[in-house]
Amino acid sequence: MIEPCMRFNPNCATKPQLPAGVADYDSSIKNPISYNGPFFKSDIPWPEPVASWTAGESVTVKFQPGGAAHGGGHCQFAISYDNGKTSAIVHKVMEHCFFNGPSTSNEAEVLSYTFKLPADVPAASNAQFIWVWTNAIGNRELYTGIADITIANSGGSKSYTGQATIFPNHEGYDTIPEFGGDYTTGLSLYDNAPNVTISSSGYTADSSSKQKPTTSKSSEPSSSDSEFETSPSPKASVSFVVHNAVKVTSSSESETPSSTAPSVKPTSNQGADGECEPGTLQCNDDGSGFSICTWGKWSDEFTCAQGTVCKSSDAGSVY
């Protein structure tokens, strides 16, 4: 996805500078995500939004030519306000995503989709736009993208309710088999996805509407043999991209943090508005998670992977 530019995509015509601690753009951006890794390749946002959208108006999403289109499949487009933890569908292209109809081609026919953003999507200065694609042909894979956007809404809507995004072919979700010419394959999973209510303050629906598989999960699919070699995504959130600023260490490698350990929010990282300097990070009090400064505001807390802790250094960074 090149418009809006998904996080750290090197192929976008225009893109922000990399945030502090991210060493380089993602050269594996076209690869599917790992079966048992994070849903998105990065939890760290761009330091500034890549698109400004308005509720009720048309928006356009574009994809780079030259990727393996795998005969199409099912695409979901969604909005999130909590960094992708919870998202609600705003548009879907089922059966023939990237094509005008049934195809066995690996070369996409359609690389742009224009649709109207729902009028009741709440305004936010740090929302996320999400794309999720399940391929029709080939090994059972899942492709995702997340882009940082702003949303304006003059109507004052406080929440939006839509179907929850689902992640077929990923651990904890059903695997949709290869279509074999039947493009209705897997549609029931999307049709039966629960509704979820989201707002600019995050996820607001009750537990019955949380994202979850509609039936029991299947066994892990085989590794990819697509045009793009699959590269595993680590389970530890963000540590795989924040090479210099964050290192999530194994609890066996470091002391267990005490419950009274101070959070890392050094005064040198405070912005002029008293909030924070974009790109800086801080541990929470017990070392179980951390926050990232985005657009002058501290993000919601990210939880460290099981068996790891966040610790502060004398210099005020975290590792």
C-alpha atoms as one frame of an Amber mdcrd trajectory, in Angstrom:
protein
   0.000   0.000   0.000   1.591   3.240  -1.152  -1.305   5.652  -0.549  -1.766
   6.278   2.264   1.844   5.236   2.820   1.954   2.237   5.145   4.543   2.358
   7.887   8.131   2.406   6.670   7.257   1.493   3.080  10.280   2.541   0.968
   8.196   2.612  -2.231   5.876   5.558  -1.510   6.322   8.649  -3.672   6.322
  10.832  -0.561   6.869   9.687   2.993   7.917  11.170   6.338  11.375  10.851
   7.809  11.866   7.683   9.835  11.101   8.079  13.548  13.886   8.014  16.087
  15.267   4.524  16.633  14.051   3.040  13.334  17.198   2.218  11.393  15.819
   1.880   7.860  12.747   1.500   5.691  11.254  -2.001   5.486  12.761  -3.792
   2.481  10.420  -6.759   3.079   7.300  -4.616   2.975   5.642  -6.776   0.268
   6.023 -10.016   2.227   3.079 -11.625   4.019   3.080 -11.400   7.797   4.224
 -14.365   9.854   1.571 -16.918  10.823   2.171 -16.437  14.545   3.694 -12.948
  14.573   2.137  -9.498  15.072  -0.753  -8.457  12.830   1.307  -5.568  11.469
   4.980  -5.230  10.671   5.466  -2.270  12.981   3.793  -0.920  16.104   5.694
   2.353  15.769   3.833   5.140  13.932   5.206   7.576  11.432   6.299  10.773
  13.231   3.614  12.660  11.287   0.389  11.660   9.472   0.652  10.538   5.854
  -2.903  11.506   4.890  -5.686  13.804   6.085  -9.184  12.468   5.456 -12.671
  13.818   6.129 -15.593  11.693   7.269 -18.312  11.404   4.626 -15.967  12.210
   1.745 -14.328   9.950  -0.836 -10.836   8.613  -0.183  -8.480   6.717  -2.473
  -6.198   3.830  -1.564  -3.396   2.886  -3.972  -1.071  -0.089  -4.286   2.325
  -0.429  -5.921   2.451  -2.337  -9.217   4.702  -5.331  -9.607   3.676  -7.397
  -6.594   2.343 -10.946  -6.650  -1.457 -10.624  -6.841  -2.198 -14.349  -6.301
  -5.392 -14.324  -8.378  -7.140 -11.828  -6.108  -8.960 -12.677  -2.905 -10.633
 -10.786  -0.073  -9.573  -7.290   1.051 -10.712  -5.415   4.158 -10.180  -1.701
   4.770 -10.626  -0.460   8.325 -10.096   2.404  10.763  -8.481   2.136  14.187
  -7.857   4.585  17.002  -5.685   2.373  19.217  -2.754   1.540  16.936  -4.491
  -1.386  15.276  -5.468  -3.280  18.415  -9.129  -2.844  17.492 -10.459  -1.770
  14.107 -13.780  -1.489  12.300 -14.381  -2.073   8.606 -15.148   0.948   6.422
 -14.937  -0.826   3.038 -14.504  -4.356   1.671 -13.552  -5.791  -1.714 -14.471
  -9.448  -1.614 -13.586 -12.257  -4.048 -11.617 -10.336  -6.696  -9.431  -7.815
  -4.872  -6.838  -6.428  -7.373  -8.826  -7.833 -10.316 -11.974  -7.075 -12.300
 -13.203 -10.657 -12.023 -11.968 -14.251 -11.739  -8.297 -14.597 -12.640  -5.369
 -16.948 -12.284  -2.891 -14.148 -12.945  -0.171 -13.007 -10.574  -0.242  -9.493
 -12.067  -2.819  -7.116 -10.602  -5.383  -5.415 -12.865  -6.688  -2.986 -10.223
  -4.275  -0.964  -8.098  -6.563   1.784  -6.799  -9.815   1.804  -4.822 -11.931
   4.881  -4.131 -14.745   4.736  -1.591 -16.613   7.048   0.736 -15.413   7.190
   4.332 -18.464   6.719   6.588 -19.909  10.005   7.832 -19.894   8.890  11.463
 -16.189   8.025  11.679 -14.987  10.246  14.568 -12.377  12.946  14.144  -8.872
  12.197  15.383  -5.371  13.589  14.959  -3.771  10.136  15.235  -5.973   7.479
  13.642  -4.790   4.450  11.674  -5.985   3.126   8.328  -5.667  -0.648   7.953
  -5.629  -2.961   4.938  -5.884  -6.769   5.249  -5.760  -9.133   2.238  -6.335
 -12.892   2.071  -4.998 -14.317  -1.216  -7.016 -16.571  -3.537  -4.184 -18.638
  -5.038  -1.035 -20.032  -3.458   0.048 -20.883   0.058  -2.298 -19.652   2.721
  -0.972 -16.235   3.625  -2.096 -12.901   5.022  -0.938  -9.464   3.905  -1.524
  -6.367   6.011  -0.671  -2.686   6.086  -1.151   0.138   8.587  -0.886   3.859
   7.848  -1.089   6.869  10.174  -3.759   9.415   9.228  -5.854  12.261  10.579
  -9.638  12.348  10.268 -11.811  15.469  10.319 -15.528  15.331  11.126 -17.597
  18.499  11.374 -20.632  16.541  12.542 -19.172  15.762  15.940 -19.618  11.981
  15.802 -18.154  10.330  18.898 -18.085   6.699  17.725 -18.362   4.403  14.720
 -19.778   0.885  14.648 -18.817  -1.592  11.954 -17.737  -5.160  11.501 -14.535
  -6.100  13.288 -11.491  -6.740  11.110 -10.632 -10.426  10.924  -7.250 -11.994
  10.217  -7.721 -15.337   8.413  -4.662 -17.538   7.879  -3.168 -16.213  11.118
  -2.750 -18.055  14.394  -6.023 -17.940  16.350  -8.147 -17.477  13.223  -9.503
 -19.895  10.645  -7.382 -20.694   7.620  -9.250 -20.021   4.389  -8.291 -22.733
   1.889  -7.064 -21.967  -1.597 -10.096 -20.848  -3.610  -9.730 -23.353  -6.455
 -11.928 -21.217  -8.672 -14.654 -20.776  -6.023 -14.411 -17.126  -5.033 -17.067
 -17.491  -2.355 -14.518 -19.465  -0.315 -14.266 -18.025   3.187 -16.942 -15.370
   2.716 -18.955 -16.684   5.657 -16.112 -15.714   8.012 -16.404 -12.098   6.919
 -20.213 -12.143   6.890 -20.296 -13.480  10.451 -17.668 -11.150  11.901 -19.038
  -9.382  15.003 -19.668  -5.670  15.143 -17.303  -3.457  17.078 -17.664   0.157
  18.205 -14.591   2.365  18.057 -13.982   5.963  19.064 -11.111   8.411  19.149
 -10.562   7.364  22.752 -10.107   3.755  21.659 -12.183   0.584  21.801 -15.614
   1.002  23.407 -17.630  -2.131  22.585 -18.368  -4.838  25.143 -16.441  -8.125
  25.238 -18.950  -9.900  23.002 -17.772  -7.763  20.102 -14.029  -8.186  20.464
 -12.093  -9.378  17.447 -11.921 -13.155  17.484 -12.163 -16.145  15.146 -15.682
 -17.177  14.260 -14.852 -20.886  14.571 -11.985 -22.943  15.931  -8.546 -22.318
  14.492  -6.972 -24.714  12.038  -3.439 -26.020  11.891  -0.603 -23.761  10.807
  -0.311 -23.391   7.030   2.864 -24.263   5.196   5.542 -21.679   4.505   5.258
 -19.340   1.536   6.397 -20.097  -1.966   5.114 -16.801  -3.368   7.146 -14.368
  -5.412   8.055 -12.634  -2.175   9.947 -14.766   0.286   8.286 -14.914   3.674
  10.331 -13.446   6.495   9.211 -14.291  10.044   7.989 -11.430  12.206   9.253
 -11.526  15.803   6.722 -11.891  18.585   8.225  -9.102  20.688   6.334  -5.928
  19.865   8.351  -3.184  18.167  11.758  -4.524  19.213  12.349  -5.691  15.648
  12.281  -2.161  14.291  13.544  -0.043  17.166  17.112  -1.261  16.894  18.811
   1.550  18.760  16.164   3.053  21.008  14.454  -0.053  22.383  15.629  -3.524
  23.169  13.072  -5.808  24.775  15.206  -8.163  26.810  14.470 -11.616  28.125
  13.608 -11.732  31.802  16.348 -14.329  32.156  18.875 -11.762  30.909  17.915
  -8.923  33.208  16.762  -8.286  36.729  13.050  -8.352  37.339  11.931  -4.727
  37.695  10.470  -3.759  41.029   6.914  -2.507  41.206   8.201   0.873  42.306
  10.666   1.375  39.457  10.232   4.909  38.111   8.872   5.416  34.620  11.288
   6.863  32.092  10.115  10.289  31.007  13.269  12.388  31.039  12.805  16.139
  31.125  15.117  16.529  28.118  12.496  14.744  26.039   9.649  17.038  26.968
   8.253  19.111  24.134   7.540  22.826  24.310   3.908  22.066  25.155   4.916
  20.024  28.185   4.032  16.745  26.539   6.931  14.915  24.861   9.349  14.931
  21.950   8.237  12.760  18.996  10.132   9.505  18.749  11.095   9.251  22.429
  10.019   6.309  24.581   9.244   5.596  28.231   8.770   2.425  30.309   5.754
   2.067  32.539   6.177   1.806  36.301   6.561  -1.977  36.540   8.512  -2.539
  33.312   5.756  -4.581  31.676   5.260  -2.136  28.823   6.192   1.194  27.300
   4.796   4.206  25.437   6.002   6.080  22.357   5.753   9.824  21.821   3.744
  10.453  18.656   2.965  13.963  17.430   3.767  15.400  20.881   1.531  12.999
  22.825   2.365   9.795  24.696   0.730   6.780  23.040  -1.301   4.116  24.778
   0.890   1.552  26.487   2.445  -1.275  24.456   2.823  -4.543  26.355   6.205
  -6.269  26.276   6.244  -9.812  24.908   5.883 -12.624  27.433   9.110 -13.200
  29.324  10.534  -9.755  28.506  10.736  -6.454  30.389  11.327  -2.808  29.601
  14.153  -1.113  31.513  15.588   2.369  31.575  19.218   3.327  31.092  21.123
   6.020  32.946  20.958   8.126  29.793  17.162   8.138  29.875  16.561   5.732
  26.981  14.814   2.380  27.347  15.952  -1.110  26.422
